[in-house]
Amino acid sequence: MTAHGAAPGAGARPLRIGISCYPSSGGSGVVATELGHQLAARGHQVHFISHDVPFRLDLTRPGIHFHPVEVPSYPLFTYPPYDLALATQMAAVAEEWQLDLLHVHYAIPHATAAYLARAMLRPGRPLWVVTTLHGTDITLLGTHPSFQRIVEFSINRSDAVTVVSRYLRDATLAAFRVERPLEVIPNFVDPAVFHPPARRDDPALRRGLAEPGERILLHISNFRPAKDAPAVIAVFARVCRQVPARLLLVGHGPDVDRCAHMARQLGIADRVRFLGEHTDVARLLAAADLFLLPSRQEAFGLAALEAMACGVPVIAARTGGLPEVVEHGRTGYLVPAGDVEGMARCALDLLRDPARHAAFARAAVEVAHGRFAAEAIVPRYEALYRRLLGGGGPAAAASPSVPGGDVR
């Protein structure tokens, strides 16, 4: 059976899993949501605990539950104590629904809250805590003096810790005194959702996005400074002078206005469309010819992986975990961060050579649907959960039972 109808392994009971994540459209929330979908499809009961419904969460799916965190408003609090409200709700849900474990995404506040929630439960009531580190909780927030000790504490009090790339594992070990093994479990895509269209030139798919004969370039992000979205505008300005093209920008964040201003200054505003946040990004990706991701910091690059799964070659910065996703010269091109001219040259190289573009597109699908398919990655999380529940604790969780598990 496929992951969409698979039951837990023979003799293994379904698990009761709590998941906490940021509900925004960032990569960590998307990964946590898609993991929940996949686990529920495999027969487990999944309980999301957050202050809002995660961006892509489908509450109509069997096995998916949502428990909102209510943060009290009280004049004494200059900053409402979300982490304490979250811990209280985690403990309540764990007791009421007899959760086996909490899988939290981001060290703070989620791993910290999970630690407190477990401490609130009655003696002898086990509740395992799995923490997945995604990037900025380590590379930005975690290294700030205000947070470094609590991030380190929360990592070391987790029963198991996973990271989404080898790069992030190394960055975590360099920044903190880590007492737990770090298992690399990469992000994943569902090939049933992210796949190429039957015909790349299907006019029905591209109608309304571009004129006939125009190429479509796409960027998806939260438009924070680390994504360097203004570089996308600069690259596109060079590309559209050479080939007829349109640029689609998906997402929202602090640099959206700056990008719009740049597009007007460069005289290309009529060729750039800001589409805001979309839950169905697969449809947009399937209509694109190239994906641009010039991030200055990227722990993995989920958006790049989703583009590859749809047969869209990626032009990205050679930074962070992106070289673990994009194969330079095969599924896309990697250039130094900030190299606008180099990124534009690579984009034009593919857009002007249909045969090469087609070869890159095929390779992108092959890599995404092979190495990063949900059916290859999600069982690694299940195996980790069951090693913990088997009674071995952190030591047992450190021994991957699936080939390719990378623990350091």
Contacts in CASP RR format, 6 or more apart in sequence:
PFRMAT RR
TARGET T0000
AUTHOR 0000-0000-0000
METHOD contacts of the structure
MODEL  1
MTAHGAAPGAGARPLRIGISCYPSSGGSGVVATELGHQLAARGHQVHFIS
HDVPFRLDLTRPGIHFHPVEVPSYPLFTYPPYDLALATQMAAVAEEWQLD
LLHVHYAIPHATAAYLARAMLRPGRPLWVVTTLHGTDITLLGTHPSFQRI
VEFSINRSDAVTVVSRYLRDATLAAFRVERPLEVIPNFVDPAVFHPPARR
DDPALRRGLAEPGERILLHISNFRPAKDAPAVIAVFARVCRQVPARLLLV
GHGPDVDRCAHMARQLGIADRVRFLGEHTDVARLLAAADLFLLPSRQEAF
GLAALEAMACGVPVIAARTGGLPEVVEHGRTGYLVPAGDVEGMARCALDL
LRDPARHAAFARAAVEVAHGRFAAEAIVPRYEALYRRLLGGGGPAAAASP
SVPGGDVR
1 7 0 8 1.000
2 375 0 8 1.000
3 38 0 8 1.000
3 41 0 8 1.000
3 42 0 8 1.000
3 190 0 8 1.000
3 374 0 8 1.000
3 375 0 8 1.000
3 378 0 8 1.000
4 41 0 8 1.000
4 192 0 8 1.000
5 41 0 8 1.000
5 42 0 8 1.000
5 43 0 8 1.000
6 41 0 8 1.000
6 42 0 8 1.000
6 43 0 8 1.000
7 14 0 8 1.000
7 42 0 8 1.000
7 43 0 8 1.000
8 14 0 8 1.000
8 15 0 8 1.000
8 42 0 8 1.000
8 43 0 8 1.000
8 44 0 8 1.000
8 382 0 8 1.000
12 386 0 8 1.000
14 43 0 8 1.000
14 44 0 8 1.000
14 45 0 8 1.000
15 39 0 8 1.000
15 44 0 8 1.000
15 45 0 8 1.000
15 100 0 8 1.000
15 101 0 8 1.000
15 382 0 8 1.000
15 385 0 8 1.000
15 386 0 8 1.000
15 389 0 8 1.000
16 44 0 8 1.000
16 45 0 8 1.000
16 47 0 8 1.000
16 97 0 8 1.000
16 98 0 8 1.000
16 99 0 8 1.000
16 100 0 8 1.000
17 36 0 8 1.000
17 39 0 8 1.000
17 44 0 8 1.000
17 45 0 8 1.000
17 46 0 8 1.000
17 47 0 8 1.000
17 99 0 8 1.000
17 100 0 8 1.000
17 101 0 8 1.000
17 102 0 8 1.000
17 103 0 8 1.000
17 385 0 8 1.000
18 46 0 8 1.000
18 47 0 8 1.000
18 48 0 8 1.000
18 49 0 8 1.000
18 90 0 8 1.000
18 93 0 8 1.000
18 94 0 8 1.000
18 99 0 8 1.000
18 101 0 8 1.000
18 102 0 8 1.000
18 103 0 8 1.000
19 32 0 8 1.000
19 35 0 8 1.000
19 36 0 8 1.000
19 46 0 8 1.000
19 47 0 8 1.000
19 48 0 8 1.000
19 49 0 8 1.000
19 102 0 8 1.000
19 103 0 8 1.000
19 104 0 8 1.000
19 105 0 8 1.000
20 32 0 8 1.000
20 48 0 8 1.000
20 49 0 8 1.000
20 50 0 8 1.000
20 86 0 8 1.000
20 90 0 8 1.000
20 102 0 8 1.000
20 103 0 8 1.000
20 104 0 8 1.000
20 105 0 8 1.000
20 110 0 8 1.000
20 113 0 8 1.000
20 114 0 8 1.000
21 28 0 8 1.000
21 29 0 8 1.000
21 32 0 8 1.000
21 33 0 8 1.000
21 48 0 8 1.000
21 50 0 8 1.000
21 54 0 8 1.000
21 104 0 8 1.000
21 105 0 8 1.000
21 106 0 8 1.000
21 110 0 8 1.000
22 28 0 8 1.000
22 29 0 8 1.000
22 50 0 8 1.000
22 105 0 8 1.000
22 106 0 8 1.000
23 29 0 8 1.000
23 50 0 8 1.000
23 51 0 8 1.000
23 52 0 8 1.000
23 53 0 8 1.000
23 54 0 8 1.000
23 55 0 8 1.000
23 57 0 8 1.000
24 55 0 8 1.000
24 222 0 8 1.000
25 55 0 8 1.000
25 56 0 8 1.000
25 222 0 8 1.000
25 251 0 8 1.000
25 252 0 8 1.000
25 277 0 8 1.000
26 55 0 8 1.000
26 222 0 8 1.000
27 134 0 8 1.000
27 187 0 8 1.000
27 301 0 8 1.000
27 302 0 8 1.000
27 303 0 8 1.000
28 105 0 8 1.000
28 106 0 8 1.000
28 132 0 8 1.000
28 134 0 8 1.000
28 135 0 8 1.000
29 54 0 8 1.000
29 55 0 8 1.000
29 56 0 8 1.000
29 105 0 8 1.000
30 55 0 8 1.000
30 56 0 8 1.000
30 302 0 8 1.000
31 105 0 8 1.000
31 132 0 8 1.000
31 134 0 8 1.000
31 164 0 8 1.000
31 187 0 8 1.000
31 188 0 8 1.000
31 302 0 8 1.000
32 54 0 8 1.000
32 103 0 8 1.000
32 105 0 8 1.000
32 132 0 8 1.000
33 48 0 8 1.000
33 54 0 8 1.000
33 55 0 8 1.000
33 56 0 8 1.000
33 57 0 8 1.000
34 56 0 8 1.000
34 188 0 8 1.000
34 190 0 8 1.000
34 374 0 8 1.000
35 103 0 8 1.000
35 378 0 8 1.000
35 381 0 8 1.000
36 46 0 8 1.000
36 48 0 8 1.000
36 64 0 8 1.000
37 57 0 8 1.000
37 58 0 8 1.000
37 61 0 8 1.000
37 64 0 8 1.000
37 190 0 8 1.000
38 190 0 8 1.000
38 374 0 8 1.000
38 378 0 8 1.000
39 46 0 8 1.000
39 378 0 8 1.000
39 381 0 8 1.000
39 382 0 8 1.000
40 46 0 8 1.000
40 61 0 8 1.000
40 62 0 8 1.000
40 63 0 8 1.000
40 64 0 8 1.000
41 61 0 8 1.000
42 378 0 8 1.000
42 382 0 8 1.000
43 63 0 8 1.000
44 63 0 8 1.000
45 63 0 8 1.000
45 65 0 8 1.000
45 97 0 8 1.000
46 63 0 8 1.000
46 64 0 8 1.000
46 65 0 8 1.000
47 65 0 8 1.000
47 66 0 8 1.000
47 67 0 8 1.000
47 93 0 8 1.000
47 97 0 8 1.000
47 99 0 8 1.000
48 54 0 8 1.000
48 57 0 8 1.000
48 64 0 8 1.000
48 65 0 8 1.000
48 66 0 8 1.000
48 67 0 8 1.000
49 67 0 8 1.000
49 69 0 8 1.000
49 86 0 8 1.000
49 89 0 8 1.000
49 90 0 8 1.000
49 93 0 8 1.000
50 66 0 8 1.000
50 68 0 8 1.000
50 69 0 8 1.000
50 86 0 8 1.000
51 68 0 8 1.000
51 69 0 8 1.000
51 71 0 8 1.000
51 82 0 8 1.000
51 86 0 8 1.000
52 68 0 8 1.000
53 59 0 8 1.000
53 66 0 8 1.000
55 277 0 8 1.000
55 279 0 8 1.000
56 279 0 8 1.000
57 64 0 8 1.000
57 66 0 8 1.000
58 64 0 8 1.000
59 66 0 8 1.000
65 97 0 8 1.000
67 89 0 8 1.000
67 93 0 8 1.000
68 89 0 8 1.000
69 82 0 8 1.000
69 85 0 8 1.000
69 86 0 8 1.000
69 89 0 8 1.000
70 85 0 8 1.000
70 89 0 8 1.000
71 80 0 8 1.000
71 81 0 8 1.000
71 82 0 8 1.000
71 85 0 8 1.000
72 80 0 8 1.000
72 85 0 8 1.000
73 80 0 8 1.000
74 80 0 8 1.000
82 109 0 8 1.000
83 108 0 8 1.000
83 109 0 8 1.000
83 112 0 8 1.000
83 113 0 8 1.000
83 116 0 8 1.000
84 113 0 8 1.000
84 116 0 8 1.000
86 109 0 8 1.000
86 110 0 8 1.000
86 113 0 8 1.000
87 112 0 8 1.000
87 113 0 8 1.000
87 114 0 8 1.000
87 116 0 8 1.000
87 117 0 8 1.000
87 120 0 8 1.000
88 117 0 8 1.000
88 120 0 8 1.000
90 102 0 8 1.000
90 113 0 8 1.000
90 114 0 8 1.000
90 116 0 8 1.000
90 117 0 8 1.000
91 116 0 8 1.000
91 117 0 8 1.000
91 118 0 8 1.000
91 120 0 8 1.000
91 121 0 8 1.000
93 99 0 8 1.000
94 102 0 8 1.000
94 117 0 8 1.000
94 118 0 8 1.000
94 121 0 8 1.000
94 127 0 8 1.000
95 121 0 8 1.000
95 125 0 8 1.000
99 127 0 8 1.000
100 127 0 8 1.000
100 128 0 8 1.000
100 385 0 8 1.000
100 389 0 8 1.000
101 127 0 8 1.000
101 128 0 8 1.000
101 129 0 8 1.000
101 130 0 8 1.000
101 159 0 8 1.000
101 385 0 8 1.000
101 388 0 8 1.000
101 389 0 8 1.000
102 114 0 8 1.000
102 117 0 8 1.000
102 118 0 8 1.000
102 127 0 8 1.000
102 128 0 8 1.000
102 129 0 8 1.000
102 130 0 8 1.000
103 130 0 8 1.000
103 131 0 8 1.000
103 132 0 8 1.000
103 381 0 8 1.000
103 385 0 8 1.000
104 110 0 8 1.000
104 111 0 8 1.000
104 113 0 8 1.000
104 114 0 8 1.000
104 129 0 8 1.000
104 130 0 8 1.000
104 131 0 8 1.000
104 132 0 8 1.000
105 131 0 8 1.000
105 132 0 8 1.000
105 134 0 8 1.000
106 132 0 8 1.000
106 133 0 8 1.000
106 134 0 8 1.000
106 137 0 8 1.000
107 131 0 8 1.000
107 133 0 8 1.000
107 137 0 8 1.000
107 138 0 8 1.000
107 142 0 8 1.000
107 151 0 8 1.000
107 154 0 8 1.000
107 155 0 8 1.000
108 137 0 8 1.000
108 141 0 8 1.000
108 142 0 8 1.000
108 147 0 8 1.000
108 150 0 8 1.000
108 151 0 8 1.000
108 154 0 8 1.000
110 131 0 8 1.000
111 129 0 8 1.000
111 131 0 8 1.000
111 154 0 8 1.000
111 155 0 8 1.000
111 157 0 8 1.000
111 158 0 8 1.000
112 150 0 8 1.000
112 153 0 8 1.000
112 154 0 8 1.000
114 129 0 8 1.000
114 131 0 8 1.000
114 158 0 8 1.000
115 129 0 8 1.000
115 153 0 8 1.000
115 154 0 8 1.000
115 157 0 8 1.000
115 158 0 8 1.000
117 127 0 8 1.000
118 127 0 8 1.000
118 129 0 8 1.000
121 127 0 8 1.000
128 159 0 8 1.000
128 160 0 8 1.000
128 385 0 8 1.000
128 388 0 8 1.000
128 389 0 8 1.000
128 393 0 8 1.000
129 157 0 8 1.000
129 158 0 8 1.000
129 159 0 8 1.000
129 160 0 8 1.000
130 158 0 8 1.000
130 159 0 8 1.000
130 160 0 8 1.000
130 161 0 8 1.000
130 162 0 8 1.000
130 381 0 8 1.000
130 384 0 8 1.000
130 385 0 8 1.000
130 388 0 8 1.000
131 154 0 8 1.000
131 155 0 8 1.000
131 158 0 8 1.000
131 160 0 8 1.000
131 161 0 8 1.000
131 162 0 8 1.000
132 161 0 8 1.000
132 162 0 8 1.000
132 163 0 8 1.000
132 164 0 8 1.000
132 185 0 8 1.000
133 155 0 8 1.000
133 161 0 8 1.000
133 162 0 8 1.000
133 163 0 8 1.000
133 164 0 8 1.000
133 168 0 8 1.000
133 172 0 8 1.000
133 182 0 8 1.000
134 164 0 8 1.000
134 168 0 8 1.000
134 299 0 8 1.000
134 300 0 8 1.000
135 164 0 8 1.000
135 168 0 8 1.000
135 171 0 8 1.000
135 299 0 8 1.000
135 300 0 8 1.000
136 226 0 8 1.000
136 297 0 8 1.000
136 299 0 8 1.000
137 151 0 8 1.000
138 151 0 8 1.000
138 168 0 8 1.000
138 171 0 8 1.000
138 172 0 8 1.000
138 175 0 8 1.000
138 176 0 8 1.000
138 299 0 8 1.000
139 168 0 8 1.000
139 171 0 8 1.000
139 175 0 8 1.000
139 297 0 8 1.000
139 299 0 8 1.000
140 226 0 8 1.000
140 297 0 8 1.000
141 147 0 8 1.000
141 151 0 8 1.000
142 148 0 8 1.000
142 151 0 8 1.000
142 175 0 8 1.000
143 175 0 8 1.000
148 175 0 8 1.000
148 176 0 8 1.000
151 176 0 8 1.000
152 176 0 8 1.000
152 177 0 8 1.000
152 178 0 8 1.000
155 161 0 8 1.000
155 172 0 8 1.000
155 176 0 8 1.000
155 178 0 8 1.000
155 180 0 8 1.000
156 177 0 8 1.000
156 178 0 8 1.000
156 179 0 8 1.000
156 180 0 8 1.000
158 180 0 8 1.000
159 388 0 8 1.000
159 393 0 8 1.000
159 394 0 8 1.000
159 397 0 8 1.000
160 180 0 8 1.000
160 181 0 8 1.000
160 183 0 8 1.000
160 384 0 8 1.000
160 387 0 8 1.000
160 388 0 8 1.000
160 393 0 8 1.000
160 394 0 8 1.000
160 397 0 8 1.000
160 398 0 8 1.000
161 178 0 8 1.000
161 180 0 8 1.000
161 181 0 8 1.000
161 182 0 8 1.000
161 183 0 8 1.000
162 182 0 8 1.000
162 183 0 8 1.000
162 184 0 8 1.000
162 185 0 8 1.000
162 381 0 8 1.000
162 384 0 8 1.000
163 169 0 8 1.000
163 172 0 8 1.000
163 182 0 8 1.000
163 183 0 8 1.000
163 184 0 8 1.000
163 185 0 8 1.000
163 299 0 8 1.000
164 184 0 8 1.000
164 185 0 8 1.000
164 186 0 8 1.000
164 187 0 8 1.000
164 299 0 8 1.000
164 300 0 8 1.000
165 184 0 8 1.000
165 186 0 8 1.000
165 299 0 8 1.000
165 300 0 8 1.000
165 320 0 8 1.000
165 321 0 8 1.000
165 324 0 8 1.000
166 184 0 8 1.000
166 321 0 8 1.000
166 324 0 8 1.000
166 406 0 8 1.000
167 299 0 8 1.000
167 320 0 8 1.000
167 321 0 8 1.000
167 324 0 8 1.000
168 299 0 8 1.000
168 300 0 8 1.000
168 320 0 8 1.000
168 321 0 8 1.000
169 182 0 8 1.000
169 184 0 8 1.000
169 406 0 8 1.000
169 408 0 8 1.000
171 299 0 8 1.000
172 178 0 8 1.000
172 182 0 8 1.000
173 182 0 8 1.000
173 408 0 8 1.000
180 394 0 8 1.000
180 398 0 8 1.000
181 394 0 8 1.000
181 397 0 8 1.000
181 398 0 8 1.000
181 407 0 8 1.000
181 408 0 8 1.000
182 407 0 8 1.000
182 408 0 8 1.000
183 384 0 8 1.000
183 397 0 8 1.000
183 398 0 8 1.000
183 400 0 8 1.000
183 405 0 8 1.000
183 406 0 8 1.000
183 407 0 8 1.000
184 405 0 8 1.000
184 406 0 8 1.000
184 407 0 8 1.000
185 377 0 8 1.000
185 380 0 8 1.000
185 381 0 8 1.000
185 384 0 8 1.000
185 405 0 8 1.000
186 300 0 8 1.000
186 324 0 8 1.000
186 325 0 8 1.000
186 371 0 8 1.000
186 372 0 8 1.000
186 377 0 8 1.000
187 300 0 8 1.000
187 301 0 8 1.000
187 302 0 8 1.000
187 305 0 8 1.000
187 372 0 8 1.000
187 377 0 8 1.000
188 305 0 8 1.000
188 372 0 8 1.000
188 373 0 8 1.000
188 374 0 8 1.000
188 376 0 8 1.000
188 377 0 8 1.000
188 378 0 8 1.000
189 305 0 8 1.000
189 306 0 8 1.000
189 309 0 8 1.000
189 368 0 8 1.000
189 369 0 8 1.000
189 372 0 8 1.000
189 373 0 8 1.000
189 374 0 8 1.000
190 373 0 8 1.000
190 374 0 8 1.000
191 309 0 8 1.000
191 368 0 8 1.000
191 369 0 8 1.000
191 373 0 8 1.000
191 374 0 8 1.000
193 282 0 8 1.000
194 282 0 8 1.000
194 285 0 8 1.000
194 306 0 8 1.000
194 309 0 8 1.000
194 310 0 8 1.000
194 368 0 8 1.000
195 282 0 8 1.000
195 286 0 8 1.000
195 309 0 8 1.000
195 310 0 8 1.000
195 365 0 8 1.000
195 369 0 8 1.000
196 286 0 8 1.000
196 310 0 8 1.000
196 311 0 8 1.000
196 361 0 8 1.000
196 365 0 8 1.000
197 205 0 8 1.000
197 286 0 8 1.000
197 287 0 8 1.000
197 310 0 8 1.000
199 205 0 8 1.000
200 361 0 8 1.000
203 212 0 8 1.000
205 283 0 8 1.000
205 286 0 8 1.000
205 287 0 8 1.000
206 216 0 8 1.000
206 287 0 8 1.000
209 216 0 8 1.000
209 246 0 8 1.000
209 248 0 8 1.000
209 273 0 8 1.000
209 287 0 8 1.000
210 216 0 8 1.000
210 245 0 8 1.000
210 246 0 8 1.000
211 244 0 8 1.000
211 246 0 8 1.000
213 244 0 8 1.000
214 244 0 8 1.000
214 245 0 8 1.000
214 246 0 8 1.000
215 243 0 8 1.000
215 244 0 8 1.000
215 245 0 8 1.000
215 246 0 8 1.000
215 289 0 8 1.000
215 290 0 8 1.000
215 351 0 8 1.000
216 245 0 8 1.000
216 246 0 8 1.000
216 247 0 8 1.000
216 248 0 8 1.000
216 287 0 8 1.000
216 288 0 8 1.000
216 289 0 8 1.000
216 290 0 8 1.000
217 236 0 8 1.000
217 239 0 8 1.000
217 245 0 8 1.000
217 246 0 8 1.000
217 247 0 8 1.000
217 248 0 8 1.000
217 288 0 8 1.000
217 289 0 8 1.000
217 290 0 8 1.000
217 291 0 8 1.000
217 292 0 8 1.000
217 347 0 8 1.000
218 247 0 8 1.000
218 248 0 8 1.000
218 249 0 8 1.000
218 250 0 8 1.000
218 284 0 8 1.000
218 285 0 8 1.000
218 288 0 8 1.000
218 290 0 8 1.000
218 291 0 8 1.000
218 292 0 8 1.000
218 307 0 8 1.000
218 312 0 8 1.000
219 229 0 8 1.000
219 232 0 8 1.000
219 247 0 8 1.000
219 248 0 8 1.000
219 249 0 8 1.000
219 250 0 8 1.000
219 291 0 8 1.000
219 292 0 8 1.000
219 293 0 8 1.000
220 250 0 8 1.000
220 251 0 8 1.000
220 281 0 8 1.000
220 284 0 8 1.000
220 285 0 8 1.000
220 291 0 8 1.000
220 303 0 8 1.000
220 306 0 8 1.000
220 307 0 8 1.000
221 227 0 8 1.000
221 229 0 8 1.000
221 250 0 8 1.000
221 251 0 8 1.000
221 293 0 8 1.000
221 295 0 8 1.000
221 303 0 8 1.000
222 251 0 8 1.000
222 252 0 8 1.000
222 253 0 8 1.000
223 229 0 8 1.000
223 251 0 8 1.000
223 252 0 8 1.000
223 253 0 8 1.000
223 254 0 8 1.000
223 255 0 8 1.000
223 256 0 8 1.000
223 259 0 8 1.000
224 253 0 8 1.000
224 254 0 8 1.000
224 255 0 8 1.000
225 254 0 8 1.000
225 255 0 8 1.000
225 296 0 8 1.000
226 295 0 8 1.000
226 296 0 8 1.000
226 297 0 8 1.000
226 298 0 8 1.000
227 255 0 8 1.000
227 293 0 8 1.000
227 294 0 8 1.000
227 295 0 8 1.000
227 296 0 8 1.000
228 294 0 8 1.000
228 295 0 8 1.000
228 296 0 8 1.000
228 317 0 8 1.000
228 337 0 8 1.000
228 338 0 8 1.000
229 249 0 8 1.000
229 255 0 8 1.000
229 256 0 8 1.000
229 258 0 8 1.000
229 259 0 8 1.000
229 294 0 8 1.000
230 255 0 8 1.000
230 258 0 8 1.000
230 259 0 8 1.000
230 262 0 8 1.000
231 294 0 8 1.000
231 338 0 8 1.000
231 340 0 8 1.000
231 343 0 8 1.000
232 247 0 8 1.000
232 249 0 8 1.000
232 259 0 8 1.000
232 292 0 8 1.000
232 294 0 8 1.000
233 247 0 8 1.000
233 259 0 8 1.000
233 262 0 8 1.000
233 263 0 8 1.000
233 266 0 8 1.000
233 268 0 8 1.000
233 272 0 8 1.000
234 262 0 8 1.000
234 266 0 8 1.000
234 340 0 8 1.000
235 292 0 8 1.000
235 294 0 8 1.000
235 315 0 8 1.000
235 340 0 8 1.000
235 343 0 8 1.000
235 344 0 8 1.000
235 347 0 8 1.000
236 245 0 8 1.000
236 247 0 8 1.000
236 268 0 8 1.000
236 271 0 8 1.000
236 272 0 8 1.000
236 292 0 8 1.000
237 266 0 8 1.000
237 267 0 8 1.000
237 268 0 8 1.000
238 340 0 8 1.000
238 341 0 8 1.000
238 344 0 8 1.000
238 348 0 8 1.000
239 245 0 8 1.000
239 344 0 8 1.000
239 347 0 8 1.000
239 348 0 8 1.000
239 351 0 8 1.000
240 247 0 8 1.000
240 268 0 8 1.000
240 271 0 8 1.000
242 348 0 8 1.000
242 352 0 8 1.000
243 348 0 8 1.000
243 351 0 8 1.000
243 352 0 8 1.000
245 271 0 8 1.000
245 351 0 8 1.000
246 271 0 8 1.000
246 272 0 8 1.000
246 273 0 8 1.000
247 268 0 8 1.000
247 271 0 8 1.000
247 272 0 8 1.000
247 273 0 8 1.000
248 273 0 8 1.000
248 275 0 8 1.000
248 284 0 8 1.000
248 288 0 8 1.000
249 256 0 8 1.000
249 259 0 8 1.000
249 272 0 8 1.000
249 273 0 8 1.000
249 274 0 8 1.000
249 275 0 8 1.000
249 276 0 8 1.000
250 275 0 8 1.000
250 276 0 8 1.000
250 277 0 8 1.000
250 278 0 8 1.000
250 281 0 8 1.000
250 284 0 8 1.000
251 275 0 8 1.000
251 276 0 8 1.000
251 277 0 8 1.000
251 278 0 8 1.000
252 276 0 8 1.000
252 277 0 8 1.000
256 274 0 8 1.000
259 272 0 8 1.000
259 274 0 8 1.000
260 269 0 8 1.000
260 272 0 8 1.000
260 274 0 8 1.000
263 269 0 8 1.000
263 272 0 8 1.000
275 284 0 8 1.000
278 284 0 8 1.000
281 306 0 8 1.000
282 306 0 8 1.000
282 310 0 8 1.000
285 291 0 8 1.000
285 306 0 8 1.000
285 307 0 8 1.000
285 309 0 8 1.000
285 310 0 8 1.000
285 312 0 8 1.000
286 310 0 8 1.000
286 311 0 8 1.000
286 312 0 8 1.000
288 307 0 8 1.000
288 310 0 8 1.000
288 312 0 8 1.000
289 312 0 8 1.000
289 351 0 8 1.000
289 357 0 8 1.000
290 312 0 8 1.000
290 313 0 8 1.000
290 314 0 8 1.000
290 315 0 8 1.000
290 347 0 8 1.000
290 350 0 8 1.000
290 351 0 8 1.000
291 303 0 8 1.000
291 304 0 8 1.000
291 307 0 8 1.000
291 308 0 8 1.000
291 312 0 8 1.000
291 313 0 8 1.000
291 314 0 8 1.000
291 315 0 8 1.000
291 316 0 8 1.000
292 314 0 8 1.000
292 315 0 8 1.000
292 316 0 8 1.000
292 343 0 8 1.000
292 347 0 8 1.000
293 301 0 8 1.000
293 303 0 8 1.000
293 304 0 8 1.000
293 314 0 8 1.000
293 315 0 8 1.000
293 316 0 8 1.000
293 317 0 8 1.000
293 322 0 8 1.000
294 316 0 8 1.000
294 317 0 8 1.000
294 337 0 8 1.000
294 338 0 8 1.000
294 340 0 8 1.000
294 343 0 8 1.000
295 301 0 8 1.000
295 316 0 8 1.000
295 317 0 8 1.000
295 319 0 8 1.000
295 322 0 8 1.000
295 337 0 8 1.000
296 317 0 8 1.000
296 319 0 8 1.000
296 337 0 8 1.000
296 338 0 8 1.000
297 319 0 8 1.000
297 320 0 8 1.000
298 316 0 8 1.000
298 317 0 8 1.000
298 319 0 8 1.000
298 320 0 8 1.000
298 321 0 8 1.000
298 322 0 8 1.000
299 320 0 8 1.000
299 321 0 8 1.000
300 321 0 8 1.000
300 322 0 8 1.000
300 324 0 8 1.000
300 325 0 8 1.000
301 321 0 8 1.000
301 322 0 8 1.000
301 325 0 8 1.000
304 314 0 8 1.000
304 316 0 8 1.000
304 322 0 8 1.000
304 325 0 8 1.000
304 326 0 8 1.000
305 325 0 8 1.000
305 368 0 8 1.000
305 372 0 8 1.000
306 368 0 8 1.000
307 313 0 8 1.000
307 314 0 8 1.000
307 364 0 8 1.000
308 314 0 8 1.000
308 325 0 8 1.000
308 326 0 8 1.000
308 331 0 8 1.000
308 364 0 8 1.000
308 365 0 8 1.000
308 367 0 8 1.000
308 368 0 8 1.000
309 364 0 8 1.000
309 365 0 8 1.000
309 368 0 8 1.000
309 369 0 8 1.000
309 372 0 8 1.000
310 365 0 8 1.000
311 361 0 8 1.000
311 362 0 8 1.000
311 364 0 8 1.000
311 365 0 8 1.000
311 368 0 8 1.000
312 361 0 8 1.000
312 364 0 8 1.000
313 331 0 8 1.000
313 332 0 8 1.000
313 333 0 8 1.000
313 350 0 8 1.000
313 357 0 8 1.000
313 360 0 8 1.000
313 361 0 8 1.000
313 364 0 8 1.000
314 326 0 8 1.000
314 331 0 8 1.000
314 332 0 8 1.000
314 333 0 8 1.000
314 364 0 8 1.000
315 332 0 8 1.000
315 333 0 8 1.000
315 335 0 8 1.000
315 343 0 8 1.000
315 346 0 8 1.000
315 347 0 8 1.000
315 350 0 8 1.000
316 322 0 8 1.000
316 326 0 8 1.000
316 332 0 8 1.000
316 333 0 8 1.000
316 334 0 8 1.000
316 335 0 8 1.000
317 334 0 8 1.000
317 335 0 8 1.000
317 336 0 8 1.000
317 337 0 8 1.000
317 338 0 8 1.000
317 339 0 8 1.000
317 343 0 8 1.000
318 328 0 8 1.000
318 334 0 8 1.000
318 335 0 8 1.000
318 336 0 8 1.000
318 337 0 8 1.000
319 337 0 8 1.000
322 334 0 8 1.000
323 334 0 8 1.000
325 372 0 8 1.000
326 332 0 8 1.000
326 333 0 8 1.000
326 334 0 8 1.000
327 363 0 8 1.000
327 367 0 8 1.000
328 334 0 8 1.000
329 360 0 8 1.000
330 360 0 8 1.000
330 363 0 8 1.000
330 367 0 8 1.000
331 360 0 8 1.000
331 363 0 8 1.000
331 364 0 8 1.000
331 367 0 8 1.000
332 346 0 8 1.000
332 350 0 8 1.000
332 360 0 8 1.000
332 364 0 8 1.000
333 343 0 8 1.000
333 346 0 8 1.000
333 349 0 8 1.000
333 350 0 8 1.000
335 342 0 8 1.000
335 343 0 8 1.000
335 346 0 8 1.000
349 356 0 8 1.000
350 356 0 8 1.000
350 357 0 8 1.000
350 360 0 8 1.000
351 357 0 8 1.000
370 376 0 8 1.000
379 402 0 8 1.000
380 400 0 8 1.000
380 402 0 8 1.000
380 405 0 8 1.000
383 400 0 8 1.000
383 401 0 8 1.000
383 402 0 8 1.000
384 397 0 8 1.000
384 400 0 8 1.000
387 393 0 8 1.000
387 396 0 8 1.000
387 397 0 8 1.000
387 399 0 8 1.000
387 401 0 8 1.000
388 396 0 8 1.000
388 397 0 8 1.000
390 396 0 8 1.000
398 407 0 8 1.000
399 407 0 8 1.000
400 406 0 8 1.000
400 407 0 8 1.000
END
